[in-house]
Amino acid sequence: MRKVRKFLLLQGPHGSFFKRLAQELQKEGHKTIRVNFNGGDWIDYPKGIAYKHSMKMWPEWLYNFTLHNEITDIVLYGDCRPLHRLAILRLKGSNIKINVFEEGYIRPHWITYELDGVNGYSQIQEQINKIIEDRKNDQPFVDSFTPIKYNMRYMMRYCIRYYLFKWLGVLFFPRYKNHRPVNSLYEAIMWIKRFFILKLKRRFVLKKARYLTQSNTKYYLFLMQLYTDYQIREHSPYTSMKHTLIETIYSFAKFAPTYTKLVIKNHPLDSGQKNYGKLIKNICNDLGISERIIYLDGGNLPELLEGSLAVVTVNSTAGLQA
């Protein structure tokens, strides 16, 4: 008889994924509990347990909760959020499995799931020889899968709903501190503004990008990450994307052949909090290389990858596509 496992779900991606995951686990005979830390968590999973204490109390509260409720597994999305980092550190060495989800290394259609950590905390490097050995027979990992169509409106709807209820729930979760470095209300306003700006600029940007790929321009492609990307701050030597951007442009100016250009592509989900266009223009004017730098706030990524000499990235999964 298969052992019944008891899963404790912490914060997940905006939307119904964790709720649906819990339902599937329950269908398999397992038990699930969800901890909600703010109103946004609650609207995604209304039947969860509310944690209203301070961040300082969280590790011991969690440890005692797992003992009392005989938890076998922790499930979380993103291992660098302060709440999740503390949870992983506190439960390290116990018999509890740490199940970590993250956006897919391979996109689209796939999500990332690993034990104990992802990205910089991933164990893939330690297991690479075993993975290669297991793949020698060249059998597919899955026989088939359902393609997922990217839907910006769908994603925005869940994000708006999450942050709306997060704000409305402040009185019920007064001690919750967001893991993002900026105010979520300000970020939402910037996001809505950028959504409409991108729609207006879309045709022009696509035309500009298509000219690059069809004119035999020799260019390097620099793929930017989000300003709020925790992986940059946690696992790289850079403090921000601004730091990365400045170093990349200076390196290009110093070492790249004079017949080449540097195409800087902004992240498609950037909220526009940082005026990268202005920063790039100022740096290029100082270095005298304005005609060699092209900034794209959009564009078809596969086409840009195909036409590039090389790709520069810190943490972008598009590096795998390249």
FIBA-300481 format. One record per residue (C-alpha): y, z, x; chain. Coordinates in pm, 1 decimal, decimal comma. Last residue first. Example, Ala and Ser with C-alpha at 12.3 -4.5 7.8 and 13.67 -1.06 7.14 Angstrom:
BEGIN
         c2         c3         c1   chaine
     -106,0      714,0     1367,0        A
     -450,0      780,0     1230,0        A
% end
This chain:
BEGIN
         c2         c3         c1   chaine
     3022,0    -2834,2     2042,0        A
     2856,1    -2697,7     1730,0        A
     2764,3    -2381,6     1919,8        A
     3125,7    -2340,3     2032,2        A
     3220,7    -2366,7     1666,1        A
     3093,1    -2008,9     1644,2        A
     3431,1    -1912,0     1789,1        A
     3453,4    -1610,4     2018,8        A
     3664,8    -1700,4     2316,9        A
     3689,7    -2076,6     2292,3        A
     3772,5    -2382,6     2501,3        A
     3599,6    -2708,1     2408,9        A
     3549,2    -3005,3     2638,0        A
     3638,0    -3373,5     2669,1        A
     3711,1    -3391,1     2297,2        A
     3638,9    -3674,5     2052,8        A
     3327,3    -3529,2     1892,4        A
     3478,5    -3182,9     1861,4        A
     3784,9    -3321,3     1683,8        A
     3567,5    -3519,9     1443,1        A
     3347,4    -3216,2     1369,6        A
     3659,5    -2997,1     1317,3        A
     3843,6    -3216,4     1066,6        A
     4208,1    -3114,7     1086,3        A
     4411,2    -2801,7     1016,3        A
     4713,7    -2631,8     1169,5        A
     4707,5    -2861,2     1469,9        A
     4917,0    -2796,7     1781,8        A
     4936,3    -3075,2     2039,3        A
     5029,0    -3001,8     2401,3        A
     5083,3    -3275,0     2661,2        A
     5431,8    -3391,9     2554,9        A
     5560,8    -3033,0     2566,0        A
     5452,6    -2989,9     2928,8        A
     5775,4    -2871,9     3093,6        A
     5643,6    -2523,2     3164,6        A
     5925,6    -2336,6     2988,1        A
     5934,2    -2594,6     2708,2        A
     5557,6    -2562,0     2665,9        A
     5579,1    -2184,4     2638,2        A
     5854,9    -2202,5     2376,4        A
     5672,3    -2466,8     2169,2        A
     5347,4    -2269,8     2176,5        A
     5521,2    -1954,1     2054,2        A
     5699,1    -2144,5     1775,1        A
     5375,8    -2301,4     1652,5        A
     5191,6    -1971,2     1682,9        A
     5417,4    -1804,1     1427,7        A
     5202,8    -1496,2     1374,3        A
     5136,2    -1365,2     1025,3        A
     5021,0    -1711,6      914,4        A
     4712,8    -1595,8      725,5        A
     4461,7    -1762,6      958,4        A
     4154,5    -1871,9      764,2        A
     4138,7    -2226,5      904,0        A
     4179,3    -2096,7     1262,3        A
     4449,3    -2289,2     1446,7        A
     4357,9    -2589,7     1656,8        A
     4523,8    -2627,5     1996,7        A
     4485,1    -2976,7     2141,7        A
     4545,1    -2982,4     2516,5        A
     4623,3    -3322,7     2664,5        A
     4486,8    -3509,6     2962,1        A
     4645,7    -3768,0     3195,9        A
     4789,5    -3494,4     3420,2        A
     4445,2    -3361,5     3508,8        A
     4407,3    -2994,5     3407,0        A
     4463,3    -2719,0     3666,3        A
     4810,4    -2565,9     3644,2        A
     4931,8    -2671,6     3299,4        A
     4588,4    -2606,8     3148,8        A
     4572,8    -2259,5     3302,7        A
     4919,1    -2176,7     3169,4        A
     4819,5    -2298,2     2822,0        A
     4495,9    -2097,3     2823,5        A
     4659,7    -1777,0     2947,6        A
     4927,2    -1791,4     2676,6        A
     4672,8    -1857,0     2401,2        A
     4444,5    -1573,6     2506,3        A
     4729,8    -1319,8     2511,2        A
     4847,3    -1441,8     2170,7        A
     4489,4    -1419,6     2043,3        A
     4502,2    -1046,0     2108,9        A
     4419,7     -772,5     2359,3        A
     4213,9     -997,4     2582,4        A
     3931,6     -888,6     2813,2        A
     3683,7     -965,7     2532,3        A
     3434,9     -753,3     2338,0        A
     3627,7     -512,1     2117,0        A
     3971,8     -668,5     2074,4        A
     3845,7    -1024,9     2046,4        A
     3553,9     -914,2     1828,1        A
     3789,4     -736,6     1588,3        A
     3954,6    -1062,7     1485,7        A
     4290,1     -970,2     1328,3        A
     4487,2    -1264,0     1473,7        A
     4203,4    -1491,4     1368,5        A
     4044,8    -1711,4     1633,0        A
     4183,2    -2020,6     1800,8        A
     3981,9    -2321,4     1907,2        A
     4117,0    -2498,4     2216,3        A
     4018,9    -2865,3     2234,0        A
     4058,5    -3054,1     2560,8        A
     4201,0    -3403,1     2535,6        A
     4170,3    -3758,5     2659,1        A
     4326,5    -3975,6     2389,8        A
     4095,8    -4264,5     2302,4        A
     4319,4    -4356,2     2007,9        A
     4068,2    -4291,9     1728,0        A
     4012,2    -3918,0     1774,7        A
     4377,7    -3836,4     1826,1        A
     4494,6    -4061,0     1542,0        A
     4252,2    -3881,5     1311,9        A
     4408,0    -3545,4     1399,7        A
     4759,0    -3667,1     1316,4        A
     4643,4    -3822,6      990,0        A
     4456,9    -3504,4      896,9        A
     4767,7    -3297,5      973,4        A
     4994,2    -3519,6      761,7        A
     4755,7    -3518,5      464,9        A
     4709,3    -3139,6      475,7        A
     5071,8    -3034,9      515,3        A
     5147,8    -2970,9      146,5        A
     4810,2    -2807,1       83,8        A
     4853,0    -2603,9      400,4        A
     5187,8    -2469,1      279,5        A
     5033,7    -2368,6      -54,3        A
     4757,1    -2163,2      105,5        A
     4997,9    -2025,5      366,7        A
     5211,7    -1854,9      102,7        A
     4904,7    -1705,3      -64,6        A
     4779,5    -1576,7      272,8        A
     5116,9    -1433,4      368,7        A
     5130,3    -1237,0       43,3        A
     4772,9    -1115,0       98,0        A
     4850,8    -1005,7      454,7        A
     5156,4     -812,2      339,5        A
     4944,9     -633,4       79,2        A
     4668,4     -571,6      335,8        A
     4903,2     -399,6      580,4        A
     4809,2     -506,9      932,3        A
     4568,4     -385,2     1201,9        A
     4254,1     -426,5      985,1        A
     4012,1     -133,1      971,6        A
     4176,9        4,7      657,3        A
     4218,0      380,2      637,1        A
     4070,8      571,1      343,0        A
     4204,2      922,2      296,5        A
     4359,1      875,4      -49,4        A
     4047,1      725,1     -215,8        A
     4104,8      799,2     -585,7        A
     4484,3      773,8     -564,7        A
     4454,8      458,9     -351,0        A
     4232,3      288,8     -608,4        A
     4490,7       44,4     -741,4        A
     4556,5      -82,2     -389,0        A
     4184,0     -135,2     -317,7        A
     4147,8     -280,7     -665,9        A
     4396,7     -556,0     -583,6        A
     4249,5     -596,2     -235,2        A
     3900,4     -672,2     -367,8        A
     4015,9     -895,9     -653,4        A
     4234,2    -1101,8     -421,0        A
     3949,5    -1138,1     -170,4        A
     3695,9    -1234,6     -438,2        A
     3925,0    -1500,1     -582,5        A
     4015,9    -1626,1     -235,4        A
     3650,7    -1688,0     -150,3        A
     3586,2    -1886,0     -467,9        A
     3908,1    -2081,4     -417,8        A
     3810,2    -2169,3      -60,2        A
     3467,5    -2304,3     -159,1        A
     3229,1    -2399,9      120,9        A
     2917,8    -2561,2      -25,5        A
     2597,2    -2376,7       52,5        A
     2287,1    -2583,1      125,7        A
     1966,6    -2439,2      -25,3        A
     1692,9    -2396,7      232,3        A
     1363,2    -2555,2      328,1        A
     1051,2    -2500,4      537,0        A
     1211,0    -2219,7      735,4        A
     1210,8    -2134,0     1106,0        A
     1087,1    -2484,8     1181,1        A
      789,1    -2517,1     1417,4        A
      860,2    -2639,4     1767,2        A
      534,9    -2497,4     1911,9        A
      742,6    -2370,9     2202,2        A
      965,9    -2169,3     1968,6        A
      791,3    -1835,4     2019,6        A
      829,3    -1871,7     2395,1        A
     1200,6    -1950,0     2364,6        A
     1255,3    -1645,0     2141,1        A
     1056,2    -1426,2     2380,6        A
     1267,1    -1543,0     2672,8        A
     1590,4    -1485,7     2476,7        A
     1509,4    -1127,4     2379,8        A
     1758,2     -947,0     2603,7        A
     2022,9    -1210,4     2535,3        A
     1958,1    -1184,7     2160,5        A
     2013,8     -808,7     2158,6        A
     2354,4     -837,7     1993,0        A
     2625,7     -581,9     2068,2        A
     2876,2     -846,5     2179,6        A
     2804,1    -1054,0     1868,0        A
     2574,8     -848,5     1645,0        A
     2430,8     -497,6     1641,0        A
     2141,8     -256,9     1579,9        A
     1902,0     -503,8     1412,8        A
     2024,7     -853,8     1345,2        A
     2131,8    -1064,8     1047,6        A
     2370,6    -1359,2     1071,6        A
     2445,3    -1580,3      771,8        A
     2350,5    -1945,1      733,2        A
     2454,6    -2245,5      520,1        A
     2745,4    -2364,8      738,4        A
     2742,1    -2259,8     1010,6        A
     2529,8    -2121,7     1293,0        A
     2648,1    -1786,1     1427,1        A
     2674,1    -1691,8     1061,4        A
     2917,6    -1430,9      935,0        A
     2783,5    -1085,6     1007,7        A
     2508,0     -860,5      881,2        A
     2375,1     -553,1     1058,8        A
     2059,1     -359,6      970,1        A
     2044,6      -23,9     1151,5        A
     1694,6      121,2     1114,9        A
     1671,0      498,2     1079,0        A
     1420,7      669,9     1307,8        A
     1700,6      843,1     1495,9        A
     1814,6      753,8     1846,7        A
     2144,0      609,0     1730,4        A
     2238,1      752,7     1393,4        A
     2573,0      891,8     1505,2        A
     2664,0      587,2     1715,8        A
     2578,5      341,2     1438,6        A
     2771,9      537,6     1177,2        A
     3075,9      575,9     1402,4        A
     3082,6      199,7     1464,1        A
     3041,6      136,2     1092,2        A
     3336,1      352,0      990,7        A
     3549,0      210,1     1274,5        A
     3468,3     -152,3     1183,7        A
     3301,5     -308,9     1486,4        A
     2949,7     -353,9     1345,6        A
     3041,6     -603,9     1075,0        A
     2856,1     -591,7      743,7        A
     2635,7     -287,2      692,7        A
     2284,0     -184,7      590,7        A
     2138,9      152,0      693,8        A
     1762,6      194,8      663,0        A
     1504,9      471,4      616,7        A
     1715,2      717,0      413,9        A
     1534,6     1038,0      320,7        A
     1809,2     1146,4       78,6        A
     1882,4     1483,7      240,5        A
     1842,5     1349,8      593,7        A
     2056,6     1040,0      534,1        A
     2326,2     1247,7      365,0        A
     2334,3     1498,2      651,2        A
     2389,4     1220,6      904,6        A
     2650,5     1049,7      688,5        A
     2852,2     1366,4      633,5        A
     2825,5     1439,7     1005,8        A
     2961,3     1096,3     1102,4        A
     3227,9     1084,3      823,4        A
     3408,6     1414,3      874,7        A
     3661,6     1271,0     1119,8        A
     3719,4      964,1      901,6        A
     3837,8     1194,7      625,7        A
     3663,5     1263,5      295,2        A
     3659,9     1052,9      -20,9        A
     3317,3      885,2       -2,0        A
     3234,4      753,9     -349,6        A
     2868,4      688,3     -431,6        A
     2795,1      337,9     -561,5        A
     2742,7      228,4     -921,4        A
     3058,5       14,6     -935,2        A
     2953,3     -222,6     -650,8        A
     3210,7     -498,8     -592,9        A
     3475,4     -315,4     -795,3        A
     3395,9        6,3     -604,5        A
     3424,9     -147,3     -258,3        A
     3772,7     -271,2     -349,2        A
     3864,0       71,7     -484,5        A
     3792,1      237,3     -151,5        A
     3514,9      390,5       58,7        A
     3213,1      312,3     -159,0        A
     2867,1      418,2      -38,8        A
     2574,8      220,2     -183,8        A
     2226,0      354,7     -250,5        A
     1908,1      144,0     -263,1        A
     1540,7      201,9     -335,3        A
     1254,5      -36,3     -253,1        A
     1004,9     -190,3     -495,2        A
     1050,2     -554,9     -398,8        A
     1268,1     -605,5     -706,3        A
     1483,8     -319,4     -576,9        A
     1540,1     -506,3     -251,7        A
     1647,3     -814,0     -447,7        A
     1890,7     -609,3     -655,9        A
     2036,9     -448,4     -344,6        A
     2095,2     -791,9     -189,6        A
     2265,4     -906,3     -509,3        A
     2505,6     -612,1     -496,6        A
     2557,8     -663,6     -124,2        A
     2646,3    -1031,3     -176,0        A
     2864,5     -986,8     -485,4        A
     3210,5    -1030,5     -340,3        A
     3402,0     -924,9      -32,6        A
     3163,5     -879,7      259,4        A
     2981,1     -547,5      284,2        A
     3075,2     -186,6      348,4        A
     2791,7       68,5      363,1        A
     2450,6       18,8      204,3        A
     2192,2      296,1      233,2        A
     1841,0      155,3      201,0        A
     1532,2      356,9      109,5        A
     1200,1      204,6      205,0        A
      880,7      216,9        0,2        A
      575,4      184,9      222,4        A
      340,1      -99,6      136,6        A
        0,0        0,0        0,0        A
% end
